[in-house]
Amino acid sequence: MAIPKIQLQAVSLFISRLSKRERAIFYVVVFIISLALFDRLIMYPIYSRLISLDKQIRDKETTIKNGLRIIAQKDRIQMERAKYGTFLSSDMSEDEEIRSILKEIENIANKSSIYIVDMKPAGLKTVDTTKKYMISLNCEAQMEQLSEFMFNLEGSNKLLTIEKYQISPKSRESSIAKCSMTIARVVIP
């Protein structure tokens, strides 16, 4: 875009009519306005883009550092997963899971010398993301054996808990106790 010759002559005539001091002020003002326009139109967009890119780079570096830290801890995470894997949901169906729980309870009962009168599933409760398999159990044993059985149930690797229980003597003069309890296994998906 060419500036018309007439406009250049008008500006030249205007400048030539100014005194030496006014001409110096005019040039300083033109220089300052040129600097301001250069800053606003060229430098500021470049500077703001550089700041934006620096922030993006810092964010990416932080993400990469976090990822590297997790990768460095991969072996420890896998060991922890293996350690607590028995508490996580397995690929078993509900029936297989209940059979597994019944078998575990039976094994613990045999180790504690407990006589199981009756044992049956009592249902499945789903709370949030966890499943709770309920088992109803009636048994007979000496009080020491019964307390050992309850202790071993609570310490089982299958995450078994005794929800409620009721203990009473089998007969008036007997040292054998009857116990009915509800046992639950919590499964975390």
Residue pairs with C-beta under 8 A, 6 or more apart in sequence:
15 23
15 26
18 26
70 77
86 157
86 158
86 159
87 159
87 186
87 187
87 188
88 187
88 188
88 189
89 131
89 187
89 188
89 189
90 97
90 187
92 100
94 124
94 133
97 133
97 185
97 187
98 121
98 133
98 135
100 158
101 133
101 135
101 158
101 160
101 183
101 185
102 119
102 121
102 135
104 156
104 158
104 160
105 119
105 135
105 137
105 153
105 160
105 183
106 116
106 119
108 149
108 152
108 153
108 156
109 116
109 139
109 149
111 152
112 141
112 145
112 146
112 148
112 149
112 152
113 141
113 145
114 139
114 140
114 141
114 145
114 146
114 149
115 139
115 140
115 141
116 137
116 138
116 139
117 138
117 139
117 140
117 178
118 136
118 137
118 138
119 135
119 136
119 137
119 138
119 139
120 135
120 136
121 133
121 134
121 135
121 136
122 134
122 135
122 136
122 182
123 134
124 131
124 132
124 133
124 134
125 131
125 132
125 134
125 184
126 132
129 188
129 189
130 186
130 187
130 188
130 189
131 186
131 187
131 189
132 184
132 185
132 186
132 187
133 184
133 185
133 187
134 163
134 182
134 183
134 184
135 182
135 183
135 184
135 185
136 180
136 181
136 182
137 179
137 180
137 181
137 182
137 183
138 178
138 179
138 180
139 146
139 149
139 178
139 179
139 180
139 181
140 170
140 176
140 177
140 178
140 179
141 149
141 176
141 177
141 179
142 175
142 176
142 177
143 167
143 175
143 177
146 167
146 177
146 179
150 162
150 165
150 181
153 160
153 161
153 162
153 183
154 160
154 161
154 162
158 185
159 185
159 186
159 187
160 183
160 184
160 185
161 183
161 184
161 185
161 186
162 181
162 182
162 183
162 184
163 181
163 182
163 183
163 184
164 181
164 182
165 179
165 180
165 181
165 182
166 179
166 180
166 181
167 177
167 178
167 179
168 177
168 178
168 179
169 176
169 177
169 178
170 176
170 177
170 178
